[in-house]
Amino acid sequence: MADHLDKERMRGWGVLLTGTAEHITDPTTTDTLTNRAGSRPWAGGPSTCPVR
């Protein structure tokens, strides 16, 4: 799920995807994905459960 909250305009939205998911535990893969452009959570804060 990808959520966004615009506090200034008091609007928010989310996107829900369905399918098969896998919890990523490989440190090299999580580092690669974490450092990829656009990988920061829109809602802010850390992403503590990487899933693909």
N, CA and C of each residue as an Amber inpcrd file, in Angstrom:
protein
   156
   0.8530000  -1.1770000   0.0000000   0.0000000   0.0000000   0.0000000
   0.8930000   1.2330000   0.0000000   0.5730000   2.1680000  -0.8260000
   1.3000000   3.4420000  -0.8790000   0.3280000   4.5580000  -0.5170000
   0.6180000   5.2670000   0.5430000  -0.2610000   6.3370000   1.0160000
   0.4170000   7.6890000   0.9140000  -0.4030000   8.7080000   0.7670000
   0.1200000  10.0720000   0.7910000  -0.8720000  10.9460000   1.5480000
  -0.3480000  11.7940000   2.3910000  -1.1720000  12.7190000   3.1560000
  -0.6380000  14.1250000   2.9380000  -1.5000000  15.0030000   2.4260000
  -1.1510000  16.4000000   2.2110000  -1.8240000  17.1970000   3.3280000
  -1.0800000  17.4510000   4.4020000  -1.6490000  18.1290000   5.5690000
  -2.0790000  19.5620000   5.2500000  -1.3530000  20.2110000   4.3510000
  -1.6620000  21.5930000   4.0070000  -3.0310000  21.7150000   3.3320000
  -3.3280000  20.8090000   2.4380000  -4.6080000  20.8520000   1.7170000
  -5.6590000  19.9290000   2.3280000  -5.2710000  19.2240000   3.4020000
  -6.1570000  18.2900000   4.0970000  -6.7260000  17.2520000   3.1280000
  -5.8290000  16.6410000   2.3480000  -6.1970000  15.5970000   1.3970000
  -5.2670000  14.4020000   1.5950000  -5.7520000  13.2570000   1.2330000
  -4.9260000  12.0660000   1.3110000  -5.4220000  11.0180000   0.3510000
  -4.5720000  10.0610000   0.0240000  -4.9910000   8.9690000  -0.8450000
  -4.0960000   7.7670000  -0.6070000  -4.5590000   6.6330000  -1.0860000
  -3.7970000   5.4000000  -0.9730000  -3.9820000   4.5560000  -2.2150000
  -3.0400000   3.6650000  -2.4310000  -3.1060000   2.7270000  -3.5470000
  -2.9040000   1.3460000  -2.9650000  -3.8210000   0.4420000  -3.2410000
  -3.7300000  -0.9200000  -2.7360000  -3.5050000  -1.8560000  -3.9110000
  -2.4520000  -2.6600000  -3.8270000  -2.1210000  -3.6220000  -4.8720000
  -2.3490000  -5.0260000  -4.3430000  -2.7350000  -5.9280000  -5.2140000
  -2.9050000  -7.3140000  -4.7950000  -1.9810000  -8.2100000  -5.5980000
  -1.6080000  -9.3180000  -5.0230000  -0.7200000 -10.2700000  -5.6930000
   0.1410000 -10.9740000  -4.6580000   1.1650000 -11.6120000  -5.1230000
   2.0800000 -12.3270000  -4.2380000   3.1640000 -11.3750000  -3.7520000
   3.4080000 -11.3930000  -2.4560000   4.4260000 -10.5220000  -1.8620000
   5.4770000 -11.3680000  -1.1550000   6.6660000 -10.8140000  -1.0700000
   7.7750000 -11.4960000  -0.4170000   8.4960000 -10.4990000   0.4810000
   8.6720000 -10.8580000   1.7490000   9.4200000 -10.0230000   2.6880000
  10.8950000 -10.1210000   2.3120000  11.5410000  -8.9890000   2.0960000
  12.9460000  -8.9660000   1.6820000  13.8240000  -8.9460000   2.9270000
  14.6930000  -9.9500000   3.0590000  15.5750000 -10.0320000   4.2240000
  17.0480000  -9.9240000   3.8560000  17.3930000 -10.0430000   2.5670000
  18.7800000  -9.9580000   2.1320000  19.2820000  -8.5180000   2.2870000
  20.3250000  -8.2960000   3.1060000  20.8170000  -6.9370000   3.3570000
  21.2600000  -6.1890000   2.0960000  21.8750000  -6.8760000   1.1530000
  22.3190000  -6.2240000  -0.0760000  21.1200000  -5.7170000  -0.8700000
  20.0720000  -6.5320000  -0.9610000  18.8680000  -6.1390000  -1.6970000
  18.1540000  -4.9920000  -1.0040000  18.0290000  -5.0410000   0.3100000
  17.3490000  -3.9550000   1.0270000  18.1250000  -2.6530000   0.8890000
  19.4570000  -2.7150000   0.9290000  20.2670000  -1.5010000   0.7350000
  20.0680000  -0.9330000  -0.6710000  20.0690000  -1.8030000  -1.6680000
  19.8690000  -1.3600000  -3.0500000  18.5200000  -0.6820000  -3.2110000
  17.4760000  -1.2940000  -2.6780000  16.1290000  -0.7340000  -2.8110000
  15.9630000   0.5420000  -1.9950000  16.5540000   0.5960000  -0.8170000
  16.4550000   1.7730000   0.0410000  17.1150000   2.9860000  -0.5980000
  18.2060000   2.7630000  -1.3380000  18.9510000   3.8630000  -1.9490000
  18.4750000   4.2090000  -3.3540000  17.4810000   3.4960000  -3.8500000
  16.9450000   3.7640000  -5.1950000  16.1460000   5.0700000  -5.1730000
  16.2470000   5.8490000  -6.2500000  15.4890000   7.1000000  -6.3450000
  13.9930000   6.8300000  -6.2140000  13.3210000   7.6310000  -5.4130000
  11.8760000   7.5050000  -5.2270000  11.4670000   6.4170000  -4.2540000
  12.4160000   5.8950000  -3.4830000  12.0900000   4.7820000  -2.5910000
  11.6540000   5.2090000  -1.1910000  11.7130000   6.5020000  -0.8900000
  11.2960000   6.9510000   0.4460000   9.7810000   6.8840000   0.5730000
   9.2690000   6.4620000   1.7330000   7.8220000   6.4230000   1.9310000
   7.2170000   7.8230000   1.8300000   6.1100000   7.9600000   1.1290000
   5.4460000   9.2530000   0.9830000   4.9200000   9.7590000   2.3170000
   4.4890000   8.8530000   3.1510000   3.9140000   9.2500000   4.4400000
   4.9840000   9.6740000   5.4350000   6.2480000   9.5170000   5.0820000
   7.3380000   9.8870000   5.9780000   7.7030000   8.7690000   6.9250000
   8.8100000   8.9130000   7.5810000   9.2690000   7.8970000   8.5120000
  10.0040000   6.7730000   7.8040000  10.6240000   5.9130000   8.5960000
  11.4000000   4.8190000   8.0090000  10.5020000   3.6940000   7.4790000
  11.0060000   2.9810000   6.5050000  10.3340000   1.7860000   6.0100000
  10.9970000   0.6000000   6.6990000  10.2880000  -0.0390000   7.5990000
  10.8980000  -1.0970000   8.4220000  10.5720000  -2.4990000   7.9390000
   9.7750000  -2.6240000   6.8940000   9.3820000  -3.9340000   6.4070000
   9.4060000  -3.9470000   4.8810000  10.5940000  -4.1020000   4.2620000
  10.6550000  -4.0830000   2.8010000   9.9680000  -5.3120000   2.2060000
   9.1420000  -5.0690000   1.2070000   8.3850000  -6.1280000   0.5510000
   8.4680000  -5.9210000  -0.9490000   8.5300000  -7.0520000  -1.6830000
   8.4830000  -6.9530000  -3.1420000   7.4550000  -7.9120000  -3.6810000
